[in-house]
Structures are given as structure tokens and as C-alpha cells.
Amino acid sequence: LKQLMYLMTTEKIFTDPDISLFELSKRLNITPHQLSQFINEHLNMRFNHFVNIYRIEEAKNILANHPDANIISIAFHVGFNSKSTFNKLFKQYTGKTPSDYKALYKNHSC
């Protein structure tokens, strides 16, 4: 668990748009099945959901601290391959669109 959290929080491996269960399990020296089972049983989620949570949290942090940042650039920076996927998942996870979330912080910085 420590090594997995290190890869996610310090190395920010989730920003790689091609990160996969296989690639991450290789980095952890375990099988994809073991990693999937660990995430399912201990974190109560699927691999893609696990990765997307980190991506959305990173995007929220960037939007809050850099409200003038370009949303498309942020989407690609945190590991999404398309703006539409980013927008859809951001709203699903936060209840707001990236633009609405950004506006909250932009208005506070004036």
C-alpha cells in the first residue's frame, strides 16, 4: 500500500494517460490480478475509478491555485485524453463542471 500511495502521490503516475493496471502492477512487482484485487477489496473501487479520483483531485488543486489556467491544458496535464471525458468525469465526481469550479476560485481571487 505504501508503494502504491507513493507512486500516486509523489510520482503522480496517474498523469500518464496510458497508465494501466498492467503497467502499475509491473511498477509494484505484483500481478495485475493482485493489484486489482487489492484496490477492489481494500479501497472498495475499480482501477479506473481509483486513477480518476487522483486525476480529478489534481485538477481541482490546479483550478483552485491557478484559476487562470486553461482547462484543456489541465485535462491533459492530469492524464485525460480528451476534454469531453475530463468534463464528464469532473462533473460526475464534483457536481460542477471544471468551468464552474474554476469560477468559484477566480471570483475569490479578485
ChimeraX attribute file (.defattr): number of C-alpha atoms within 10 A of each C-alpha:
attribute: neighborCount
match mode: 1-to-1
recipient: residues
	/A:1	11
	/A:2	7
	/A:3	10
	/A:4	15
	/A:5	11
	/A:6	12
	/A:7	16
	/A:8	18
	/A:9	13
	/A:10	9
	/A:11	10
	/A:12	16
	/A:13	20
	/A:14	24
	/A:15	20
	/A:16	15
	/A:17	14
	/A:18	12
	/A:19	14
	/A:20	15
	/A:21	17
	/A:22	15
	/A:23	13
	/A:24	19
	/A:25	17
	/A:26	13
	/A:27	12
	/A:28	15
	/A:29	11
	/A:30	12
	/A:31	16
	/A:32	17
	/A:33	12
	/A:34	13
	/A:35	21
	/A:36	16
	/A:37	16
	/A:38	16
	/A:39	17
	/A:40	14
	/A:41	11
	/A:42	9
	/A:43	11
	/A:44	12
	/A:45	14
	/A:46	14
	/A:47	17
	/A:48	11
	/A:49	14
	/A:50	16
	/A:51	18
	/A:52	20
	/A:53	15
	/A:54	19
	/A:55	28
	/A:56	23
	/A:57	15
	/A:58	21
	/A:59	23
	/A:60	19
	/A:61	12
	/A:62	18
	/A:63	23
	/A:64	19
	/A:65	14
	/A:66	14
	/A:67	21
	/A:68	13
	/A:69	13
	/A:70	12
	/A:71	19
	/A:72	16
	/A:73	11
	/A:74	20
	/A:75	24
	/A:76	18
	/A:77	18
	/A:78	23
	/A:79	24
	/A:80	24
	/A:81	15
	/A:82	12
	/A:83	15
	/A:84	12
	/A:85	12
	/A:86	25
	/A:87	19
	/A:88	14
	/A:89	21
	/A:90	23
	/A:91	16
	/A:92	11
	/A:93	14
	/A:94	13
	/A:95	12
	/A:96	15
	/A:97	17
	/A:98	23
	/A:99	13
	/A:100	12
	/A:101	18
	/A:102	23
	/A:103	16
	/A:104	13
	/A:105	16
	/A:106	16
	/A:107	9
	/A:108	9
	/A:109	11
	/A:110	5
